[in-house]
Amino acid sequence: MFLSIDAGNSNIVFGFYEAQSATWKYECRVNTKTEISLLQLEKELHLFFLENDIKIAHIDQVGFSSVVPELNQMIAQFCSEFLGKSCYLIAGKSYQKLKVSSRRPNEIGTDIMCNVAAAYEKFQDACVIVDFGTALTFTVVDKKGAVQGVNIVPGLHTAMRSLFHNTSKLPEVELVQPKSAIGKNTVESIQAGIYFGYSGLVRGMLIEIEKELGYSSRIIATGGLSSIISNLQSSFDAVDRNLTLEGIRLITIANQPI
């Protein structure tokens, strides 16, 4: 079993890939917004392993992507002490053995490059990866697998929290599809603004990107919120919540074959 660890700004995601069924069988998310100790992390994973009957001995390899450097030492220590294995930390030099490339590999987040590796492996074609995470990112990859650029805007939850924290009267609301594009009360107004505003943003961004490229690309959506805006589904060729985890797996195997 392969373990991908994706340390992001909102969560540390532990994804377990079963080679026999070629599926991501288990996923555990640990919130990174609150300070978490090594002991707390070990307790959470120990319970998760017990609940899902996962045996540590069944984990063959561990790949690790992080955009939160202050977590790196703790995750490495967790792998060493709890799993009894070293983890491969993905860095700018990790892409040299892959078909994908970037002109600034040390400047682009490893999570983005993991998305690129997995998407290009799947389609072998030009693609735009829309990642609905803490930030909403659009990564443009050409037909040869080279990253042409990345656009970044605040993510859906980030935008909603910004309204809540920076205004005195607007409440924090649940991110769900409203009944109407015209809000009839405060909660519906925020939901409609975020939901339909972001669906328009995504469509508009994809139109402008392809207009500038001059050719069509495969559009892949990923991230924990990739399926929230249901009226965008027809804009995507694929929706894959596990894209980053798969990229971690592919990059690790390329650099540390079993």
N, C-alpha and C positions, 0 to 999 in steps of 0.2 A: 504494500500500500504506500502511495506517495502522499506526503503532507506538504501542502502549500500554505505558507503563512504570509498574509498581506496586512501589514501594519499601516493603516491610514489615519486620517485626522479624526474620524468619528469612531471607527472600530478596528480591532485586530481580528481578522477573519482567518480561521483555521479550516482549510478545506481538505477532505480526505478522498483521494482518488483510488478506486479499485481497478487494477489492471485487468482482472479477469472479466469484469462486466463492462470495462471501458466507460465508467461513469463516476461522477462526483457524488459519492454515496452519503457523506455526512458533512455538515457545516456547523461550526461553532463561532459565535460572534461575541467578543468582549469589548465593552465600551472603553474608548480611550479618552473620553472627555474628563473622566475623573482619574485622579492619580491611582495607579494600581501597582501593588508590590509584587515581587516574585512569588511570595507565599500565596497571595490571593489568586494570582494567575494559575499556579499549580493546583490550588484547591478547585478552581472552576473547571479546569481541564480534567482533573481526576474524576470529578463528578460526571462530566460529559462522557468520559471513557467508560465509566461504569454503566451509565444509562443506556449507552449504545453498544455495549459489549465489544468495545474496541480494545485489542491487545497491543500493547506497546511493541511487542516483538514482531508484530505484523507490519510495522512501518519500516520501509526500506531506505527511503531518502527523504530529506527535508529541504525545501527551497524557501527562501525568505526575501520578500520585497518590502521595503520600508520607505515612507516619505516623512517619518517622524524619527530622526536620528537619535533622540534621547531614549528611545525604546530599544535600540539595537542591542546594547549590552545585555539588557534583561532578557530579551528573547533568545539570544545566543546562550545565555546561562540556563534558561529554561530548557532548551533543547539538550544541552549537555547533561544537566542534572536530572531532569524529569524523563526525558526520552532516551538518554544515554547515547545520543548521536550529535554530530556536528551538523550545522545548517549551512547551506550555501547562500551567502548574501549577494544578491544581484547588484551589480554596479555598472558603471559606464563601459568597462572593458568586457562585460559579459556577452555583448552582442556580436562579437567578431566572428563567431562560428555559426552565425545564423544568416538567413537570407535577407533579413531586415537590417536597416542601418539608419543612422542619424548623423547629421553634420555636427551636432552638439550633444553627444551622448551623456556627458556629465551634467548637463543643464536640465534635461528632460527627466521628469520623475520616473522612477523605475516601474511604477504602476502603469504609467502610460505606455512604456516600452513593452511591458508584458502584454498589454492589450494588443499592441501592434503585432507582436510575435504570434499570438494566437489567432488573430483575425487574418493575417497574411497566410499563415499555415493552412487555414480553412479554405480561403477563396483564391489564393495565388493571383490576386488582381488588385487594382486600385481600390481603396476603401476609405471611408470616413467613419471613425469610431466615436459614437456619442456616449459618453460616460456620465450617468446620472449619479453623482456622488456628492460629497461635501461641496465640491465645485462641479459645475457642469462643463465638461470639456469636449472639444471637437478636434480629433486628431486626424490629419490628412496624410494619407500614405499613397505614393504613386504606384504605377504598375510594376516597378522593380523592387518594391518593398522599402523604399526610402521615405523617411518622414519629411514631408514638405513644410509642416508647421502645425501649431496647436492654438486653438482659441479657448479662452477660459472666461466663464462668467460665474457668478454665485449660484450654488445649487439651490434646489427648490426649498429644502428645509432651512438652508442658510438664509435665504431671502425672507422666509416666514419668520424666523427667529429675529432677524434684523428689524422687521416691522414691530414685533412684540417688545424688543429691548430698547428701541429708539423712539417710541411714541408712548405717551402717557395713558391713552385710552383704548388702544387697539389690543385685543386679547390674542393669546397664542391659541391657534385653532388646529384641528386635525386636517391633514392634507388628503382630501377626498374629492371626487368629481362632483361639482355642484349641479343642481337641477337646471340652472339657467346661466347663461353668460352674463346676465345682468343681476347683480346681487340685490336682494330685497331686504337684507339686514346686514349687520356688521360682519358676522361670521361668513355668510354667503358672499359678501363683497370681497373679503380677503381670499376665499377659496376660488372664486371666479377669476379674480385678478391674477393669482398665481397659476391656476390650472390652464386657463385659456391664453393668458399672457405668455407662459412658457411654451405652450404648444405652438403659438405663432412665432416665438423666438427661434425654436428649433427648426421649423419649416423654413423660415426666412434665412437662417444661417446656412442651411444645406443648399438652398437655391443660390445664394451668393457664392458659396465655395465652388459649386459645380460650374457656375457661370464663369468664374475666374479660371478654373482648370481647363474648361473647354471640352470636357468629356465626362461621361457618367461614371460613378463609383458605386461599389457595394456599400450599403449603409448598415452598420452594425450598432445596436444599442446594448449597453451593459450597465452595471451598477445596481445597487440595491433598490433604486427607484425607477428602474428602466421600464417597468410595466405599469406604473402609476397612471400616467397620462394615456389612457386607452385610445383616444382619438388620434394618436400618433403612430399606432402600430402599422398602418398601411405605408408609412414613410420608410420603414425599415425592412431590409432583406433578411435580417435575423435579429433576434433578441436573445442574448446569452449572458445570464447573471454570473456565470462562472468564467468569463473570458480572462479576467486577471489571474485567477487561480490556474487556469490552463497555461497561460503564458509563463507563469512562474515555473510550472512543471517542465515545459518545453525548454526554457532557457537553462534550468538547472541540469537537465539531462544532457543538453548539448555541451555543457561545461564539465559535468561530472558524470559521465556514463557509468551505469552499473557494471 
